[in-house]
Amino acid sequence: MEDVVIVGAGAAGSFAAAVLGEILPGKKITLLEKTRQPLAKVKISGGGRCNVTHNCFEVKSLIENYPRGRDFLQSAFYKFRPKDMIAWLEERNVPVKAEADGRCFPDTNRSQTIIDCFLRGIEANGVSLLKEKEVVVVKPVTGGFEVVLKDGESILTRKVLFATGGLTRSYSIFEALGHEAVKPIPSLFGLELEEEWIKNLSGSVVKNAKIALKEFGITSSGPMLLTHFGISGPAVLKLSAFGALKLASVNYQTKVTINWTGLHSVTAIKEAFYAEKNAVENKKVILTPLFSLSKNLWHALLTVIAPSALGKNRKDLSRSEIDLLSEGLFQMPLTVVGKTTNKEEFVTAGGVSLDEIYPKTMESRKTPGVYFAGEVLNIDGVTGGFNFQSAWTTAWIAAHAISESLEN
Ligand SMILES: Cc1cc2nc3c(=O)[nH]c(=O)nc-3n(C[C@H](O)[C@H](O)[C@H](O)COP(=O)(O)OP(=O)(O)OC[C@H]3O[C@@H](n4cnc5c(N)ncnc54)[C@H](O)[C@@H]3O)c2cc1C
């Protein structure tokens, strides 16, 4: 009989295997992967660089980045948070650097560095990594579990750790063990808009946009990218993560309100216009974009909000034009007609219900001896390394809990 079978050699499963191999030398640990390529998502993550975590070290701020799993992760992060993952990697000769926005990458800028580090740990500690082994059923038996593979083989083990990611296909395995899975839906996507003029500005960046789904009371801010389908970029991805369930419920048909200026009130925007109007130098409105907007975007916004301002000098802007522009730049409603998949970072919301898992051990409340880690749980984060971090944290906790349980 094996001591531990880990199902899924993705981010969470491979990290758990590396940790378990180190803390349980001499135990029989097997890592099963249904495809030929372990850690496939890590390989392509962060554009091939692997945004391995975020340098957000305070638990209170950290949990704010998880639309689902926030409360569950709180105690977990006190045990293992980004600084612990960075230290773990650095102790294994993988230095990590933080970029200005807080995203952390291996110094090499290569996701392969992370993969090699995990695989070294797995190999050095005698963990068996078996590829092209898909688990189809897990049955409780005396003293543990029978893990049945698609090829008809079966493995007996004392403990099972599921790290199968966000795929629905594995859900029937957990359901047979008494678990209920929350239906998976996409998170982290761009919004497809009806307005053609936005699509014509594809490639334009708004450094600090504030965007809102007013219907649902969900807001977000940060850089926004205009694309050939509508809007994307960090602020939109964050909005889509927090609005994932609501947006799915209206089939991605709603209004999104854009504040193009990053300012907090219409009054502040008006003040900026009056400061320009009263400036000594008098230039054409169209030639002097405000709020760090690009010339192309400024031109389009003037055209949409107050076309009469297009040919005017700043001094000649009327009060009603300033009112109109301020209001339009502060809250412009646009029509959402669909969603797109963000190629850079795509995760699913949904998974095994967190009520059924002990957050201190990641063990099932339904079937003792079964553990879960990573995206298989109903946890997902915004972009920036937070999805990997929850995978590392849940995997580390599960590995340590399994080790304690086996030692006892
Ligand atoms: C393109 C892309 C880029 C991303 N970039 C980032 C990033 O830079 N930073 C970040 O934080 N997040 C990123 N993410 C999200 C991140 O990859 C996931 O959150 C993370 O991989 C989840 O880890 P996991 O181990 O739970 O699942 P996965 O990594 O998906 O691993 C699950 C594994 O289980 C295997 N499996 C499934 N079912 C079975 C079965 N029945 N039997 C055997 N094996 C099975 C699968 O084949 C897979 O290998 C990105 C995602 C994508 C798609």
The ligand as a Gaussian input file, in Angstrom:
#p B3LYP/6-31G(d) Opt

LIG

0 1
 C       -2.444000      30.696000     -19.727000
 C       -2.479000      30.763000     -18.234000
 C       -1.564000      31.570000     -17.573000
 C       -1.606000      31.665000     -16.183000
 N       -0.684000      32.473000     -15.556000
 C       -0.717000      32.577000     -14.209000
 C        0.265000      33.351000     -13.520000
 O        1.231000      33.863000     -14.119000
 N        0.138000      33.468000     -12.165000
 C       -0.866000      32.845000     -11.462000
 O       -0.924000      33.001000     -10.237000
 N       -1.772000      32.078000     -12.091000
 C       -1.711000      31.902000     -13.431000
 N       -2.628000      31.104000     -14.056000
 C       -3.574000      30.325000     -13.227000
 C       -2.832000      29.073000     -12.670000
 O       -2.207000      28.406000     -13.764000
 C       -3.783000      28.128000     -11.963000
 O       -4.451000      28.817000     -10.943000
 C       -2.991000      26.966000     -11.349000
 O       -2.326000      26.244000     -12.364000
 C       -3.900000      26.023000     -10.581000
 O       -3.107000      24.953000     -10.118000
 P       -3.733000      23.503000      -9.882000
 O       -2.607000      22.624000      -9.526000
 O       -4.872000      23.593000      -8.966000
 O       -4.330000      23.079000     -11.306000
 P       -3.532000      22.748000     -12.645000
 O       -2.241000      23.475000     -12.681000
 O       -4.526000      22.947000     -13.727000
 O       -3.186000      21.207000     -12.516000
 C       -4.151000      20.183000     -12.465000
 C       -3.501000      18.923000     -13.009000
 O       -4.320000      17.795000     -12.707000
 C       -4.348000      16.932000     -13.842000
 N       -5.568000      16.123000     -13.707000
 C       -6.850000      16.546000     -13.749000
 N       -7.700000      15.526000     -13.540000
 C       -6.936000      14.420000     -13.359000
 C       -7.246000      13.049000     -13.120000
 N       -8.496000      12.616000     -12.995000
 N       -6.221000      12.164000     -13.001000
 C       -4.919000      12.576000     -13.107000
 N       -4.569000      13.878000     -13.338000
 C       -5.571000      14.779000     -13.459000
 C       -4.345000      17.902000     -15.015000
 O       -3.960000      17.281000     -16.215000
 C       -3.354000      18.964000     -14.530000
 O       -2.023000      18.629000     -14.871000
 C       -2.579000      30.961000     -15.442000
 C       -3.482000      30.135000     -16.119000
 C       -3.426000      30.025000     -17.488000
 C       -4.391000      29.110000     -18.195000

